[in-house]
Amino acid sequence: MLNTVLIEDSDDAAEKLTFLLTRYCADKINLLKLASSGAEGIEAIRTHRPELVFLDIELGDMTAFEMLERIDPVDFQVIFTTSFDHYAIKAIRYSAVDYLQKPVGREELLAAIQRAENNPMRLAREQINQMTQQVHAKTQLPDKIALTTADGLVFKKIADIIRCESERMYTNVIMSNHEKIVVSKPMGQLEDILHVHDFFRVHNSHLINMRHIRQFVRTDGGYVVMEDGASVSVARNRKEDFLDMFSRF
């Protein structure tokens, strides 16, 4: 059972989330405290030392990121909540942190708690720093991504990723220095982030960085040779879109 603090400045949202947590998650969550501001949240965390914090992004007296910068150590998991498609969601996703959009549904909440149970990783200071920097930049895309591995979390420059190879519920991420990182996430989740950085899914099991293609070979159905020497087939039904994108490089 996870000792939990809820920080939410909307009375309606706090009431609904409290109801869901106590009604459907009582066997998983021990709700210790409800705080309605950043200052109250800091005090609640220092007093109760929770394992999990549900944290609204926009609090009345400060943002969630400003609040986290004032806490040391950050030795708990965080699930952010927001009532709209907040610009900060981009920063949260690149930093491999979980979030829920309000109004929060029962199934989404249960799934988030299950993820917290399965991967009890505390929020790292580097995650907080990256999210804070990205929120301040607002429109600029992050140049790093947090990759979740069996040993913890690693931050890598997106430009240094050559390709991603699917392996069931895991993904092998191949870097330009030939390092292979086994990521504890399916490739589709990485594709959601990386497609705006000139990555293209050439077939179901491969996502490639178009900037690291060494050669495209039209024979044998068509395949690309990547800078790490790997030959990757291009699926027939994706070849037209691939060639259209390839022509821009």
C-alpha positions in Angstrom: 0.0 0.0 0.0 1.4 3.4 -1.0 1.3 6.2 1.5 0.0 9.1 -0.6 -0.5 12.9 -0.5 -2.9 14.7 -2.8 -2.1 18.3 -3.7 -4.9 20.0 -5.6 -6.2 23.6 -5.5 -9.6 22.9 -7.1 -12.2 21.8 -4.6 -14.2 19.9 -7.2 -11.2 18.1 -8.6 -9.9 17.3 -5.1 -13.3 15.9 -4.0 -13.6 13.7 -7.1 -10.1 12.3 -6.9 -10.4 11.7 -3.1 -13.6 9.8 -3.8 -12.0 7.6 -6.4 -9.0 6.9 -4.3 -11.0 6.0 -1.2 -13.7 4.1 -3.1 -11.8 2.1 -5.6 -8.1 2.2 -4.5 -8.4 1.7 -0.7 -6.4 -1.6 -1.0 -3.6 0.2 -2.9 -3.5 3.8 -1.5 -3.3 5.1 2.0 -4.3 8.8 1.6 -2.5 10.6 4.3 -3.2 14.3 3.5 -5.1 16.6 1.1 -3.3 19.9 0.5 -4.8 22.8 -1.5 -1.7 24.9 -2.3 2.0 24.5 -3.0 3.0 25.7 0.5 0.6 23.2 2.1 1.9 20.5 -0.2 5.5 21.1 0.8 4.5 21.0 4.5 2.5 17.8 3.9 5.4 16.1 2.2 7.9 17.1 4.9 5.5 15.9 7.6 4.2 12.7 6.1 7.0 11.5 3.9 4.7 9.9 1.3 5.7 7.3 -1.3 3.4 8.8 -3.9 2.1 12.3 -4.6 -0.7 13.3 -6.9 0.3 16.8 -7.9 -1.8 19.5 -9.8 0.4 21.3 -12.3 -1.1 24.8 -11.7 -1.5 25.6 -8.0 -2.7 29.0 -6.8 0.6 30.1 -5.2 3.1 28.3 -7.4 3.5 25.7 -10.1 4.1 22.1 -9.4 7.7 22.5 -10.7 8.4 25.4 -8.5 7.1 23.4 -5.6 9.3 20.4 -6.4 12.4 22.7 -6.6 11.9 23.6 -3.0 11.9 20.1 -1.7 15.1 18.1 -1.0 15.3 15.2 -1.2 12.5 14.3 -3.6 12.1 10.7 -2.4 8.7 9.9 -3.7 6.9 9.2 -6.9 4.8 11.8 -8.7 1.7 11.6 -10.8 0.8 15.0 -12.2 -2.7 16.1 -12.9 -4.0 18.8 -15.2 -7.4 19.9 -16.4 -6.4 20.7 -20.0 -3.7 19.9 -22.6 -1.2 21.9 -20.6 2.0 23.0 -22.4 3.9 21.3 -19.5 2.7 17.9 -20.6 5.4 17.8 -23.3 8.1 18.3 -20.6 6.5 15.7 -18.4 6.4 13.1 -21.2 10.0 13.7 -22.3 11.1 13.2 -18.6 9.3 9.9 -18.3 6.9 11.0 -15.6 3.3 9.9 -15.3 0.3 12.3 -15.6 -3.5 12.2 -15.7 -5.9 14.7 -17.4 -8.8 15.9 -15.4 -11.6 14.9 -14.9 -9.7 11.7 -13.9 -11.6 8.5 -14.7 -11.5 5.4 -12.5 -9.8 3.2 -15.1 -7.1 5.8 -15.9 -6.5 6.2 -12.2 -6.2 2.5 -11.5 -3.8 2.1 -14.4 -1.6 4.9 -13.1 -1.4 3.4 -9.6 -0.6 0.0 -11.2 2.3 1.6 -13.0 3.5 3.2 -9.8 3.4 -0.2 -8.1 5.2 -1.9 -10.9 7.9 0.7 -11.2 8.5 2.3 -7.8 11.1 4.8 -9.1 11.4 8.0 -7.1 11.4 11.3 -9.0 15.0 12.2 -9.9 16.5 15.7 -9.6 17.5 15.6 -13.3 13.8 14.9 -14.2 12.7 18.0 -12.2 15.5 20.1 -13.8 14.6 19.1 -17.3 10.8 19.7 -16.8 11.5 23.1 -15.3 13.8 24.1 -18.1 11.3 22.9 -20.7 8.4 24.7 -19.1 10.3 28.0 -19.1 11.2 27.4 -22.8 7.6 26.6 -23.6 7.8 26.3 -27.4 11.2 24.8 -27.8 11.4 21.0 -28.1 13.6 19.3 -25.5 16.9 17.9 -26.8 17.0 15.1 -24.3 14.7 12.2 -23.4 14.5 10.2 -20.2 14.8 6.4 -20.9 13.5 4.0 -18.3 15.6 0.9 -17.8 15.7 -2.0 -15.4 18.5 -0.2 -13.4 16.8 3.2 -13.3 16.6 6.3 -15.5 19.1 7.6 -18.1 18.9 10.9 -20.0 20.2 10.8 -23.6 20.4 13.4 -26.4 17.7 12.7 -29.0 20.1 13.6 -31.8 22.4 10.7 -30.7 19.7 8.0 -31.1 20.2 6.1 -34.3 17.3 3.7 -34.1 14.8 2.0 -31.9 14.1 -1.7 -32.2 11.0 -3.3 -30.7 11.3 -6.4 -28.5 7.8 -7.2 -27.3 7.1 -4.8 -24.3 10.7 -3.6 -24.4 12.6 -1.4 -26.8 16.3 -1.5 -27.7 17.6 2.0 -28.3 20.8 2.1 -30.3 23.0 5.2 -29.8 25.6 6.7 -32.1 28.4 5.5 -29.9 27.0 1.9 -30.4 25.6 1.8 -26.8 22.4 -0.3 -26.6 19.9 0.7 -24.0 17.1 -1.7 -23.1 14.1 0.5 -22.3 11.2 -0.8 -20.2 8.5 0.6 -22.5 7.0 -0.5 -25.8 8.3 1.3 -28.9 5.0 3.1 -29.6 5.5 5.2 -26.5 8.9 6.4 -27.8 7.4 7.0 -31.3 4.8 9.3 -29.8 7.6 11.6 -28.6 10.3 11.1 -31.2 8.3 11.4 -34.4 8.6 15.2 -34.3 12.4 14.8 -34.2 12.6 13.3 -37.7 12.1 9.7 -36.6 10.1 7.4 -38.9 8.7 4.0 -38.2 9.7 2.1 -41.3 8.0 -1.1 -40.1 6.4 -2.5 -36.9 9.6 -3.3 -35.2 11.8 -0.4 -36.2 11.8 3.3 -35.6 14.7 5.1 -37.3 16.3 8.6 -37.0 16.2 9.9 -40.6 19.3 12.0 -39.9 21.4 8.8 -39.3 20.6 7.0 -42.6 23.8 6.1 -44.5 22.1 4.7 -47.6 18.7 3.7 -49.0 18.8 0.6 -51.2 15.8 0.0 -53.5 16.5 -3.7 -54.2 15.2 -6.6 -52.1 12.0 -4.7 -51.4 13.8 -1.6 -50.2 15.9 -1.1 -47.0 18.0 1.5 -45.3 21.5 1.1 -44.0 22.0 3.1 -40.8 25.2 4.7 -39.5 25.7 1.9 -37.1 25.8 -0.6 -40.0 22.4 -2.1 -39.4 20.2 -2.9 -42.5 16.5 -2.1 -41.8 13.7 -3.1 -44.1 11.1 -0.6 -45.2 7.6 -2.0 -45.1 5.8 -1.9 -48.4 2.8 0.1 -47.1 5.1 2.7 -45.6 7.5 3.1 -48.4 5.7 6.0 -50.1 5.6 8.1 -46.9 9.2 7.1 -46.1 10.5 8.3 -49.5 8.6 11.5 -49.2 10.2 12.2 -45.9 13.6 10.9 -47.1 13.6 13.4 -50.0 13.8 16.3 -47.5 17.1 15.2 -46.1 
